[in-house]
Amino acid sequence: EELKDLTELAKEMGASTRFSATQAAEGLKTMSLAGLSVKQQMAALPKVLELAAAGSVDLETAAGIATTSLAQFGLKASDLVDVNNILVTAFTNSATNIQDLGLAMQYAGPVAKAAGASFKETATVLAILAKNGFSGEKAGTALRAAYARLLTPVSKAKETTKQLGLKTRDASGGLLPMSQRLRNV
C-alpha cells in the first residue's frame, strides 16, 4: 500500500512539476535512505522539489542536502519545510549556490551544533561568509575552525579576546550567535 502511495505521488509530481516521475522517485529514495518514513517522505517531497527547482539541482542532491542538515542538527522530518526555506533564503541572498551551501554545511554543521548554534544561525553565518568571498569548503572549514576555537580557546586567545573587549559568551556561558559577531566586525 505504501509503495503504491509513493508511486502515485511520484507520478503526480512528475505530471505537475518540471521534474519527471523518475526524478521524483529518486528524491523519495534519498529521503528513504536518510531514514524518513513513507508519511514523512510524502509530506516532504513537494518542498524538496521546490528546493531543487530553486537551486537548479537534481532531486537527489536537494534531498541529500536537506536530510543531511536535519541529521546534523538533530531536527525532525517535520522540520524539513523550515530547513528548505532557510536553505533557499541563505543561498538566494548571498553569493553562493545550494551545492556550495550544502558542502559548507557538511564541514561546519556538526561543530556548529556542538557549539549550540541552530541550523538557521549556521546557514545565516555561511551566507554572510559567502557575501564576503568564502563559500563551499572554504566557508565550512573556516566556520568549523572558528567554532572549534571558541569552544576550546587556548590561553593566548582567551587573553587577546579579553584585551580587545570581545565577548564570545553569554551570562550562562553559552556562545553568543556568530552572525551577530560577524555583522559587528
C-alpha atoms as one frame of an Amber mdcrd trajectory, in Angstrom:
protein
   0.000   0.000   0.000   2.818   2.414   0.898   4.692   1.595  -2.304   1.529
   2.295  -4.260   1.139   5.657  -2.470   4.767   6.605  -3.187   4.428   5.571
  -6.834   1.281   7.662  -7.230   2.956  10.658  -5.581   5.997  10.367  -7.847
   3.709  10.221 -10.894   1.693  13.201  -9.648   4.847  15.260  -9.030   6.158
  14.213 -12.438   2.989  15.464 -14.096   2.706  18.726 -12.162   6.324  19.926
 -11.865   9.362  20.332 -14.096  10.708  17.059 -12.701   9.881  13.628 -14.093
   8.239  10.868 -12.084  11.583   9.020 -12.149  13.351  12.044 -10.699  10.680
  12.382  -8.011  11.192   8.699  -7.177  14.953   9.315  -6.831  14.229  12.084
  -4.338  11.951   9.730  -2.395  14.690   7.073  -2.400  17.219   9.549  -0.985
  14.812  10.542   1.775  14.109   6.880   2.494  17.814   6.133   2.818  18.055
   9.063   5.244  15.501   7.335   7.462  12.336   9.275   6.712   9.123   7.284
   6.964   6.786   6.971   3.982   4.455   9.548   5.546   7.371  11.941   6.094
   8.637  11.427   2.540   5.218  12.149   1.123   4.921  15.349   3.141   8.474
  16.432   2.314   8.631  15.705  -1.415   6.862  18.886  -2.608   9.255  21.027
  -0.549  12.280  19.089  -1.780  11.035  19.688  -5.325  10.869  23.410  -4.559
  14.402  23.356  -3.135  15.715  21.500  -6.182  13.984  23.924  -8.545  15.208
  26.990  -6.651  18.751  25.645  -6.563  18.698  24.295 -10.128  19.840  20.880
  -8.907  18.520  17.343  -9.200  16.198  15.954  -6.555  18.763  13.562  -5.128
  21.110  16.469  -4.424  18.370  18.618  -2.877  17.026  15.741  -0.773  20.549
  14.819   0.318  21.392  18.345   1.444  18.102  18.775   3.264  18.163  15.417
   5.038  21.834  15.734   5.973  21.032  19.119   7.509  18.222  17.526   9.525
  20.562  14.843  10.831  23.432  17.203  11.647  21.254  19.451  13.775  19.112
  16.730  15.330  15.985  18.024  13.633  12.847  16.054  12.839  11.364  15.328
   9.432   8.587  17.763  10.298  11.276  20.491  10.296  12.103  19.848   6.633
   9.871  22.672   5.403  11.738  25.155   7.612  15.115  23.683   6.635  14.301
  24.058   2.929  13.098  27.637   3.431  16.236  28.537   5.371  18.481  26.978
   2.714  16.709  28.837  -0.105  16.888  32.122   1.792  20.579  31.623   2.568
  21.740  30.855  -0.951  19.468  33.296  -2.775  20.535  36.179  -0.540  24.257
  35.566  -0.810  26.952  34.793  -3.333  26.656  31.016  -3.140  24.559  28.186
  -4.531  22.805  25.240  -2.925  25.655  22.808  -3.642  28.281  25.049  -2.043
  25.987  25.803   0.881  25.407  22.072   1.374  29.146  21.421   1.209  29.858
  24.187   3.715  27.177  22.765   5.992  28.856  19.326   5.852  32.051  20.841
   7.241  30.581  23.306   9.724  27.297  21.717  10.801  28.441  19.217  13.419
  30.755  21.663  15.198  28.195  24.471  14.962  25.606  22.203  16.591  28.107
  21.265  19.301  28.650  24.980  19.907  24.914  25.464  20.392  24.242  27.182
  17.065  20.923  26.493  15.396  20.560  25.408  11.803  19.223  28.860  10.914
  22.139  30.605  12.635  24.658  28.388  10.854  23.057  28.966   7.451  22.997
  32.718   8.138  26.701  32.758   9.015  27.541  30.750   5.894  25.541  33.243
   3.811  27.468  36.131   5.396  30.741  34.369   4.640  29.632  33.802   1.027
  28.857  37.501   0.647  32.457  38.095   1.660  34.033  35.642  -0.742  34.063
  32.431   1.307  31.783  29.659   0.110  31.714  25.891  -0.124  34.543  24.012
   1.502  36.393  27.236   2.419  33.408  28.645   4.299  32.637  25.372   6.042
  36.230  24.857   7.098  36.567  28.458   8.317  33.352  28.324  10.327  34.196
  24.911  11.773  37.592  26.250  12.877  36.041  29.391  14.376  33.551  27.416
  16.430  36.208  24.910  17.493  38.467  27.723  18.676  35.626  29.395  20.543
  34.643  26.146  22.210  38.163  25.404  23.456  40.272  28.554  23.198  43.943
  28.380  24.060  45.138  30.666  26.831  46.670  33.225  24.440  43.386  33.510
  22.517  41.457  33.965  25.764  43.846  36.725  26.780  43.665  38.502  23.407
  39.883  38.284  23.314  39.727  39.797  26.783  42.180  42.595  25.865  40.129
  43.502  22.800  36.950  43.577  24.861  35.289  40.959  22.669  32.520  38.964
  24.247  32.055  35.454  22.941  29.787  34.012  25.626  26.534  34.999  27.261
  25.920  35.183  31.016  25.191  31.452  31.227  28.422  30.538  29.414  26.899
  29.725  26.035  28.453  31.057  22.853  26.900  34.230  21.504  25.436  33.973
  17.982  28.200  34.023  15.380  26.078  36.032  12.909  25.880  38.942  15.360
  29.624  38.892  15.888  30.323  38.848  12.141  27.945  41.713  11.487  29.623
  43.789  14.196  33.164  43.300  12.894
